[in-house]
């Protein structure tokens, strides 16, 4: 992805080095990450998983954060991608006679406080509708590359675009027609997540139109979508698949809806709630 030298978003909030206290969602580590991915990776509400585990209160976390050269580059990258989503969705909302509200992207390390609760980095990237903010611990990208075999800068961009997709859903009240009982079902969750994948694909459609994509970028995004499919995660974590417990969709579904958004380039083509087949 051609990103260096491009505009960076002013809506990045850096909380790395800031300590927080209280309760957290689940223990860290790859095992914890895989468990939580089943519920929250790329879009779930981490506040629903809060338990009684205490955070490790380290006074050093309040010291000024010194980022590495690699982290600095990652911060610049996510800022450029966020700026690109701002441009795309501002233009798309304008076509509808609406004004797009830019979300904030919060960088944190280990744990963070949001309107959805106190959250561990084991959750992975997430969007909180309560404060219209995206939350990312940059260490997740190493997990995506090493543990899920989904390397590449456009795989990283897909993660951000998916979370921004949840923001678009919030602004447009997508899925609100469902009853509260329906919203608590796994089927609703799958349709909601696949719609965010579709919207990420819409963003990629316009990124391609601006000449930002390079050879292999689309494949990187599709590989990332495949890596975080419920069936793939369950096979990795427990060795077998339980379709009734899916919350985000299969690898094939996630790839298909992202690709559909990429090909269509319109908001209207992604109504997963009315789709007879996912």
Residue frames relative to the residue before (quaternion, step in Angstrom):
aa qw qx qy qz dx dy dz
X 1.0000 0.0000 0.0000 0.0000 0.00 0.00 0.00
X 0.3594 -0.7296 0.5433 0.2081 3.55 -0.88 0.98
X 0.1496 0.8387 -0.5052 0.1375 3.57 -0.17 1.22
X 0.5944 0.6015 -0.3780 0.3769 3.60 1.06 -0.56
X 0.7940 0.2843 -0.2402 0.4806 3.53 -1.01 0.93
X 0.5919 0.5765 -0.3709 0.4240 3.58 1.27 -0.04
X 0.7102 -0.4719 0.3218 0.4115 3.55 -1.32 0.32
X 0.2225 -0.7506 0.6085 0.1297 3.54 -1.07 0.84
X 0.5254 -0.6508 0.4548 0.3059 3.56 -1.05 0.76
X 0.3898 -0.6981 0.5530 0.2341 3.53 -1.17 0.67
X 0.6250 0.5754 -0.3151 0.4231 3.58 1.33 -0.06
X 0.4459 0.6484 -0.4817 0.3857 3.56 1.02 0.84
X 0.1416 -0.7895 0.5964 0.0306 3.54 -0.77 1.13
X 0.1749 -0.8216 0.5391 0.0613 3.57 -0.44 1.21
X 0.0169 -0.8176 0.5744 -0.0350 3.57 -0.45 1.25
X 0.3452 0.7375 -0.5141 0.2694 3.58 1.17 0.30
X 0.7595 0.3230 -0.2642 0.4990 3.54 -0.89 0.93
X 0.6034 0.5354 -0.3591 0.4694 3.56 1.29 -0.12
X 0.2880 -0.7663 0.5495 0.1669 3.60 -0.66 1.04
X 0.1026 -0.7658 0.6304 0.0751 3.55 -1.21 0.59
X 0.2365 -0.7796 0.5634 0.1374 3.57 -1.16 0.48
X 0.5166 0.6483 -0.4633 0.3133 3.56 -1.25 0.25
X 0.7014 -0.4133 0.3508 0.4628 3.54 -1.02 -0.90
X 0.2017 -0.7759 0.5865 0.1153 3.52 -1.20 0.50
X 0.6030 -0.5866 0.3991 0.3647 3.56 -1.25 0.23
X 0.8310 -0.2112 0.1346 0.4968 3.73 0.23 -0.53
X 0.6421 -0.5354 0.3711 0.4041 3.54 -1.12 0.43
X 0.5367 -0.6391 0.4523 0.3147 3.55 -1.18 0.59
X 0.5269 0.6400 -0.4659 0.3094 3.52 -1.30 -0.26
X 0.6704 -0.5218 0.3482 0.3963 3.53 -1.24 0.42
X 0.6212 0.5477 -0.3512 0.4368 3.60 0.98 -0.76
X 0.6700 0.4860 -0.2895 0.4807 3.54 0.94 -0.92
X 0.6236 0.5501 -0.3401 0.4392 3.54 1.02 -0.79
X 0.6790 0.4954 -0.3037 0.4486 3.58 0.84 -0.96
X 0.6318 0.5342 -0.3369 0.4493 3.58 0.98 -0.82
X 0.7163 0.4453 -0.2626 0.4687 3.56 0.80 -0.99
X 0.5611 0.6065 -0.3901 0.4064 3.59 1.11 -0.58
X 0.5893 0.5906 -0.3659 0.4123 3.56 1.07 -0.69
X 0.7634 0.3515 -0.1835 0.5099 3.55 1.15 -0.62
X 0.8688 0.2136 -0.0407 0.4450 3.55 0.75 -1.04
X 0.4842 0.6894 -0.4632 0.2751 3.60 1.05 -0.37
X 0.8523 0.0328 -0.0803 0.5158 3.52 -0.90 1.08
X 0.8925 -0.0348 -0.0629 0.4453 3.51 0.58 1.11
X 0.5462 0.6290 -0.4220 0.3577 3.62 1.08 -0.20
X 0.4862 -0.6290 0.5155 0.3198 3.55 -1.33 0.18
X 0.2933 -0.8042 0.4861 0.1758 3.60 -0.19 1.20
X 0.5380 0.6379 -0.4063 0.3721 3.58 1.17 -0.40
X 0.6178 0.5692 -0.3409 0.4220 3.56 1.19 -0.52
X 0.7224 0.4517 -0.2436 0.4635 3.58 1.20 -0.37
X 0.3644 0.7601 -0.4851 0.2327 3.60 1.23 0.08
X 0.0196 -0.7917 0.6106 0.0083 3.56 -0.95 0.88
X 0.6948 -0.5171 0.3301 0.3753 3.55 -1.20 -0.30
X 0.3842 0.7147 -0.5028 0.2979 3.59 1.15 0.43
X 0.3434 -0.7495 0.5287 0.2018 3.58 -0.88 0.93
X 0.4835 -0.6396 0.5132 0.3061 3.52 -1.19 0.60
X 0.4570 -0.6233 0.5455 0.3242 3.51 -1.26 0.42
X 0.1938 -0.8105 0.5443 0.0960 3.55 -0.27 1.24
X 0.0044 -0.8098 0.5818 -0.0756 3.53 -0.30 1.33
X 0.3852 -0.7520 0.4769 0.2422 3.60 -0.42 1.13
X 0.5788 0.5958 -0.3858 0.4016 3.59 1.14 -0.47
X 0.5717 0.6127 -0.3835 0.3881 3.58 1.18 -0.45
X 0.6377 0.5092 -0.3369 0.4696 3.59 1.21 -0.23
X 0.5077 0.6352 -0.4269 0.3955 3.58 1.27 -0.03
X 0.6407 -0.5162 0.3821 0.4207 3.61 -1.16 0.47
X 0.3846 -0.7430 0.5030 0.2168 3.55 -0.86 0.98
X 0.1650 -0.7761 0.6034 0.0793 3.55 -0.85 0.98
X 0.1955 -0.8134 0.5402 0.0915 3.55 -0.34 1.22
X 0.4855 -0.6382 0.5146 0.3037 3.52 -1.21 0.60
X 0.6754 -0.4699 0.3655 0.4352 3.55 -1.29 0.18
X 0.6384 0.5264 -0.3203 0.4613 3.57 1.06 -0.78
X 0.6626 0.4949 -0.3055 0.4720 3.58 0.95 -0.84
X 0.6104 0.5499 -0.3443 0.4544 3.57 1.05 -0.72
X 0.6660 0.4879 -0.2965 0.4801 3.55 0.96 -0.88
X 0.6364 0.5207 -0.3293 0.4642 3.61 1.01 -0.77
X 0.6344 0.5244 -0.3271 0.4642 3.57 1.00 -0.80
X 0.6515 0.5053 -0.3106 0.4730 3.57 0.95 -0.86
X 0.6455 0.5366 -0.3175 0.4411 3.56 1.01 -0.84
X 0.6951 0.4568 -0.2946 0.4704 3.59 0.76 -0.99
X 0.6141 0.5481 -0.3453 0.4508 3.59 1.11 -0.62
X 0.6462 0.5043 -0.3113 0.4808 3.58 1.05 -0.77
X 0.6560 0.5007 -0.3145 0.4691 3.59 0.92 -0.88
X 0.6391 0.5172 -0.3307 0.4633 3.59 0.95 -0.83
X 0.6374 0.5240 -0.3234 0.4632 3.59 0.97 -0.84
X 0.6474 0.5217 -0.3150 0.4577 3.56 1.02 -0.80
X 0.6448 0.4958 -0.3293 0.4795 3.60 0.99 -0.77
X 0.5973 0.5607 -0.3601 0.4463 3.60 1.08 -0.68
X 0.6722 0.5004 -0.2935 0.4601 3.57 0.90 -0.95
X 0.6798 0.5015 -0.2941 0.4471 3.57 0.87 -0.97
X 0.7506 0.4113 -0.2425 0.4567 3.58 0.72 -1.01
X 0.5572 0.5652 -0.3949 0.4628 3.59 1.16 -0.42
X 0.6766 0.4878 -0.2834 0.4733 3.56 0.94 -0.91
X 0.6760 0.4954 -0.3010 0.4549 3.60 0.94 -0.86
X 0.6475 0.4967 -0.3182 0.4826 3.59 1.01 -0.74
X 0.6189 0.5529 -0.3435 0.4397 3.58 1.03 -0.76
X 0.6057 0.5606 -0.3474 0.4452 3.58 1.07 -0.71
X 0.7105 0.4282 -0.2381 0.5051 3.55 1.18 -0.63
X 0.5130 -0.6477 0.4123 0.3838 3.56 1.30 0.05
X 0.5745 0.5792 -0.3671 0.4469 3.56 1.20 0.53
X 0.3696 -0.7057 0.5560 0.2369 3.55 -1.27 0.38
X 0.3368 -0.7528 0.5366 0.1789 3.54 -0.80 1.04
X 0.2612 -0.7484 0.5927 0.1426 3.54 -0.97 0.91
X 0.3581 -0.7466 0.5174 0.2159 3.58 -0.55 1.14
X 0.3357 -0.7280 0.5538 0.2251 3.60 -0.90 0.86
X 0.4427 -0.6342 0.5500 0.3152 3.55 -1.31 0.23
X 0.2017 -0.7400 0.6243 0.1482 3.55 -1.16 0.61
X 0.1708 -0.8059 0.5645 0.0523 3.56 -0.58 1.19
X 0.1978 -0.7444 0.6285 0.1087 3.54 -0.86 1.04
X 0.0731 0.8009 -0.5906 0.0671 3.57 -0.83 0.92
X 0.2742 -0.7461 0.5826 0.1695 3.53 -1.29 0.16
X 0.8527 0.1134 -0.1405 0.4902 3.57 -0.82 1.10
X 0.7790 -0.2158 0.1687 0.5640 3.62 0.69 -1.02
X 0.0820 -0.8072 0.5845 -0.0005 3.55 -1.18 0.56
X 0.3486 -0.7084 0.5750 0.2148 3.55 -1.20 0.60
X 0.0462 0.7760 -0.6270 0.0510 3.56 -0.88 0.98
X 0.6793 -0.4555 0.3631 0.4462 3.55 -1.29 -0.04
X 0.6457 0.5053 -0.3122 0.4799 3.59 1.28 -0.25
X 0.7070 -0.4204 0.2620 0.5048 3.60 1.25 0.01
X 0.6017 -0.5311 0.4496 0.3922 3.51 -1.35 -0.10
X 0.0834 -0.8617 0.4970 -0.0592 3.53 -0.51 1.25
X 0.3598 -0.7160 0.5633 0.2015 3.54 -1.07 0.82
X 0.5834 -0.5829 0.4322 0.3647 3.57 -1.17 0.53
X 0.4948 0.6572 -0.4283 0.3740 3.61 1.25 -0.23
X 0.5675 0.6047 -0.3725 0.4167 3.58 1.21 -0.45
X 0.3794 -0.6886 0.5235 0.3284 3.57 1.01 -0.74
X 0.7313 -0.3904 0.2937 0.4760 3.61 -1.24 -0.05
X 0.0678 0.8035 -0.5894 0.0487 3.59 -1.03 0.71
X 0.3098 -0.7059 0.6033 0.2046 3.53 -1.34 0.36
X 0.1830 -0.7751 0.5964 0.1006 3.56 -0.94 0.90
X 0.3270 -0.7708 0.5102 0.1964 3.63 -0.44 1.14
X 0.5762 0.6235 -0.3717 0.3755 3.58 1.19 -0.45
X 0.8025 0.1817 -0.1086 0.5579 3.59 1.13 -0.57
X 0.4196 -0.7364 0.4417 0.2943 3.59 1.34 0.17
X 0.5290 0.6150 -0.4164 0.4106 3.56 0.95 0.92
X 0.3222 -0.6913 0.6124 0.2080 3.54 -1.26 0.64
X 0.1475 -0.7941 0.5864 0.0614 3.58 -1.01 0.80
X 0.0661 0.8060 -0.5803 0.0958 3.56 -0.78 1.09
X 0.1794 -0.6985 0.6816 0.1240 3.51 -1.05 0.92
X 0.4463 -0.7456 0.4275 0.2492 3.56 -0.49 1.22
X 0.5437 0.6175 -0.4073 0.3965 3.59 1.18 -0.35
X 0.5094 0.6567 -0.4151 0.3701 3.59 1.23 -0.37
X 0.6317 0.5683 -0.3465 0.3974 3.56 1.01 -0.73
X 0.6063 0.5178 -0.3562 0.4871 3.58 1.17 -0.47
X 0.6086 0.5328 -0.3416 0.4786 3.59 1.10 -0.70
X 0.6511 0.5245 -0.3105 0.4523 3.55 0.94 -0.92
X 0.7015 0.4658 -0.2573 0.4740 3.55 0.99 -0.87
X 0.7790 0.3879 -0.1944 0.4527 3.56 0.72 -1.10
X 0.7756 0.3724 -0.1871 0.4740 3.59 0.79 -1.02
X 0.7779 0.3133 -0.1702 0.5174 3.58 1.06 -0.68
X 0.3768 -0.7683 0.4538 0.2487 3.57 1.32 0.18
X 0.5115 0.6057 -0.4415 0.4203 3.55 0.91 0.96
X 0.0460 0.8409 -0.5356 0.0634 3.59 0.46 1.21
X 0.5743 0.6277 -0.4289 0.3037 3.55 -1.33 0.03
X 0.5503 -0.6408 0.4218 0.3295 3.54 -1.04 0.74
X 0.6668 0.4985 -0.3330 0.4428 3.61 1.03 -0.61
X 0.5388 0.5634 -0.4053 0.4775 3.57 1.24 -0.29
X 0.6391 0.5106 -0.3088 0.4852 3.57 1.06 -0.81
X 0.6468 0.5237 -0.3159 0.4556 3.57 1.00 -0.85
X 0.6012 0.5721 -0.3454 0.4382 3.59 1.08 -0.76
X 0.6260 0.5476 -0.3334 0.4439 3.58 0.99 -0.87
X 0.6787 0.4774 -0.2868 0.4788 3.59 0.87 -0.94
X 0.6681 0.5137 -0.3046 0.4439 3.57 0.89 -0.95
X 0.6177 0.5370 -0.3408 0.4626 3.59 1.08 -0.68
X 0.6760 0.4804 -0.3002 0.4713 3.60 0.89 -0.89
X 0.6231 0.5079 -0.3330 0.4929 3.58 1.06 -0.71
X 0.5795 0.5774 -0.3653 0.4441 3.57 1.13 -0.61
X 0.6338 0.5087 -0.3290 0.4809 3.58 1.05 -0.70
X 0.6154 0.5339 -0.3440 0.4669 3.57 1.08 -0.65
X 0.6351 0.5156 -0.3202 0.4777 3.58 0.99 -0.83
X 0.6252 0.5314 -0.3325 0.4649 3.59 0.99 -0.81
X 0.6567 0.5175 -0.3084 0.4536 3.57 0.95 -0.88
X 0.6843 0.4923 -0.2892 0.4536 3.58 0.88 -0.94
X 0.7464 0.3865 -0.2041 0.5018 3.58 1.04 -0.80
X 0.3901 -0.7519 0.4505 0.2821 3.59 1.33 0.07
X 0.1952 0.8010 -0.5376 0.1767 3.55 0.99 0.83
X 0.8053 0.2528 -0.2093 0.4937 3.54 -0.92 0.90
X 0.4715 0.7025 -0.4318 0.3126 3.58 1.26 -0.09
X 0.5672 0.6181 -0.3866 0.3831 3.58 1.20 -0.41
X 0.5656 0.5996 -0.3833 0.4167 3.58 1.22 -0.35
X 0.5170 -0.6297 0.4793 0.3262 3.56 -1.14 0.59
X 0.6534 -0.5077 0.3744 0.4185 3.57 -1.23 0.31
X 0.6236 0.5340 -0.3360 0.4616 3.56 1.08 -0.69
X 0.6512 0.5106 -0.3120 0.4667 3.59 0.98 -0.84
X 0.6512 0.5402 -0.3159 0.4294 3.58 1.01 -0.81
X 0.6646 0.4935 -0.3030 0.4722 3.56 1.21 -0.37
X 0.5698 0.6025 -0.3802 0.4097 3.59 1.27 0.02
X 0.5951 -0.5658 0.4353 0.3691 3.55 -1.24 0.46
X 0.6093 0.5661 -0.3598 0.4229 3.58 1.04 -0.72
X 0.6389 0.5101 -0.3269 0.4741 3.58 0.97 -0.83
X 0.6502 0.5284 -0.3177 0.4440 3.58 0.89 -0.91
X 0.6494 0.5144 -0.3180 0.4610 3.58 0.93 -0.88
X 0.6755 0.4873 -0.2997 0.4653 3.59 0.87 -0.93
X 0.6336 0.5358 -0.3195 0.4576 3.58 1.05 -0.79
X 0.6927 0.4722 -0.2758 0.4702 3.59 0.91 -0.92
X 0.6509 0.5081 -0.3231 0.4624 3.58 0.98 -0.76
X 0.6123 0.5329 -0.3517 0.4664 3.57 1.11 -0.59
X 0.6304 0.5110 -0.3294 0.4826 3.60 1.06 -0.70
X 0.6090 0.5272 -0.3467 0.4807 3.59 1.09 -0.64
X 0.6282 0.5351 -0.3254 0.4617 3.56 1.00 -0.85
X 0.6823 0.4875 -0.2882 0.4622 3.58 0.88 -0.96
X 0.5900 0.5386 -0.3634 0.4793 3.58 1.13 -0.57
X 0.6403 0.5236 -0.3118 0.4675 3.56 1.07 -0.75
X 0.6035 0.5476 -0.3473 0.4640 3.59 1.08 -0.72
X 0.6390 0.5100 -0.3265 0.4743 3.57 0.95 -0.86
X 0.6579 0.5146 -0.3111 0.4534 3.61 0.91 -0.90
X 0.5752 0.5880 -0.3641 0.4368 3.58 1.12 -0.68
X 0.7267 0.4197 -0.2421 0.4870 3.57 0.85 -0.95
X 0.5794 0.5584 -0.3756 0.4599 3.59 1.14 -0.52
X 0.6361 0.5095 -0.3215 0.4821 3.56 1.05 -0.77
X 0.6551 0.5346 -0.3077 0.4364 3.56 0.98 -0.87
X 0.6832 0.4600 -0.2789 0.4938 3.57 1.18 -0.54
X 0.5325 -0.6651 0.3856 0.3540 3.56 1.28 0.00
X 0.4323 0.7273 -0.4406 0.3000 3.59 1.22 0.38
X 0.6532 0.5389 -0.3221 0.4233 3.58 1.12 -0.56
X 0.2136 -0.7527 0.6122 0.1141 3.51 -1.17 0.72
X 0.6998 -0.4507 0.3340 0.4423 3.55 -1.28 0.23
X 0.7939 0.2839 -0.2291 0.4864 3.56 -0.83 0.99
X 0.5008 0.6779 -0.4293 0.3246 3.62 1.19 -0.29
X 0.6593 0.5057 -0.3212 0.4542 3.59 0.86 -0.92
X 0.6416 0.5224 -0.3230 0.4595 3.58 0.97 -0.81
X 0.6170 0.5425 -0.3467 0.4525 3.61 1.04 -0.71
X 0.6675 0.4931 -0.3010 0.4698 3.59 0.95 -0.88
X 0.6624 0.5005 -0.3044 0.4669 3.57 0.94 -0.87
X 0.6286 0.5286 -0.3270 0.4674 3.56 1.07 -0.71
X 0.6420 0.5105 -0.3188 0.4749 3.59 1.04 -0.77
X 0.6370 0.5191 -0.3231 0.4694 3.58 0.99 -0.83
X 0.6449 0.5137 -0.3103 0.4732 3.56 1.02 -0.81
X 0.6564 0.5491 -0.3135 0.4115 3.58 0.92 -0.93
X 0.7679 0.3524 -0.1905 0.4998 3.59 1.02 -0.76
X 0.3299 0.7211 -0.5279 0.3041 3.58 1.14 0.56
X 0.6090 -0.5903 0.3875 0.3612 3.57 -1.04 0.75
X 0.6650 0.5117 -0.3181 0.4414 3.57 0.92 -0.88
X 0.6570 0.5061 -0.3130 0.4629 3.58 0.98 -0.80
X 0.6630 0.5040 -0.3051 0.4619 3.57 0.95 -0.88
X 0.6661 0.5008 -0.3127 0.4557 3.59 0.92 -0.84
X 0.6269 0.5213 -0.3465 0.4638 3.59 0.99 -0.72
X 0.6669 0.5094 -0.2961 0.4562 3.57 0.99 -0.85
X 0.7568 0.4271 -0.2116 0.4473 3.55 0.91 -0.95
X 0.8397 0.1418 -0.0441 0.5224 3.60 0.97 -0.79
X 0.5402 -0.6807 0.3693 0.3293 3.55 1.27 0.02
X 0.7769 0.1766 -0.1274 0.5908 3.59 1.26 -0.02
X 0.4246 -0.7204 0.5104 0.2006 3.55 -1.30 0.44
X 0.0909 -0.7689 0.6318 0.0366 3.57 -1.04 0.89
X 0.2880 -0.8193 0.4682 0.1632 3.62 0.10 1.26
X 0.6284 0.5618 -0.3471 0.4111 3.61 1.01 -0.70
X 0.6943 0.4638 -0.2763 0.4759 3.59 1.19 -0.40
X 0.4028 0.7298 -0.4744 0.2831 3.62 1.23 0.02
X 0.1153 -0.8028 0.5830 0.0491 3.58 -1.04 0.81
X 0.7739 0.3284 -0.1752 0.5125 3.59 1.20 -0.39
X 0.5790 -0.5739 0.3857 0.4319 3.59 1.20 -0.36
X 0.5797 -0.5885 0.4376 0.3553 3.54 -1.24 0.46
X 0.6824 -0.4601 0.3665 0.4339 3.54 -1.30 0.21
X 0.6641 0.5060 -0.3037 0.4590 3.57 0.94 -0.90
X 0.6602 0.5069 -0.3109 0.4589 3.60 0.95 -0.82
X 0.6668 0.5055 -0.3105 0.4511 3.57 0.90 -0.89
X 0.6406 0.5076 -0.3154 0.4822 3.56 1.02 -0.79
X 0.6801 0.5167 -0.2983 0.4261 3.57 0.87 -0.98
X 0.7074 0.4518 -0.2856 0.4625 3.59 0.88 -0.87
X 0.5968 0.5262 -0.3680 0.4812 3.59 1.09 -0.57
X 0.6820 0.4904 -0.2878 0.4599 3.57 0.87 -0.95
X 0.6131 0.5447 -0.3449 0.4566 3.57 1.09 -0.70
X 0.6563 0.4925 -0.3091 0.4808 3.58 0.98 -0.80
X 0.6247 0.5466 -0.3245 0.4536 3.55 1.07 -0.79
X 0.7022 0.4584 -0.2638 0.4767 3.58 0.96 -0.86
X 0.7156 0.4645 -0.2635 0.4503 3.61 0.93 -0.88
X 0.1330 -0.8262 0.5320 0.1290 3.58 0.82 -0.98
X 0.6513 0.4678 -0.3338 0.4956 3.60 1.14 0.56
X 0.5465 -0.6083 0.4641 0.3403 3.56 -1.14 0.65
X 0.6571 0.5787 -0.3102 0.3702 3.54 0.93 -0.97
X 0.6722 0.5388 -0.3102 0.4021 3.60 1.03 -0.61
X 0.7022 0.5089 -0.2550 0.4277 3.57 1.24 -0.09
X 0.3195 0.7501 -0.5238 0.2468 3.59 1.02 0.71
X 0.1493 -0.8269 0.5401 0.0476 3.54 0.13 1.32
X 0.6013 0.5872 -0.3611 0.4040 3.60 1.15 -0.49
X 0.7194 0.3865 -0.2438 0.5230 3.59 1.19 -0.45
X 0.4957 0.6741 -0.4266 0.3434 3.59 1.23 -0.20
X 0.4060 -0.7137 0.5159 0.2441 3.59 -0.84 0.96
X 0.7845 0.1519 -0.0765 0.5963 3.56 1.10 -0.71
X 0.2777 -0.7657 0.5592 0.1543 3.55 -0.92 0.91
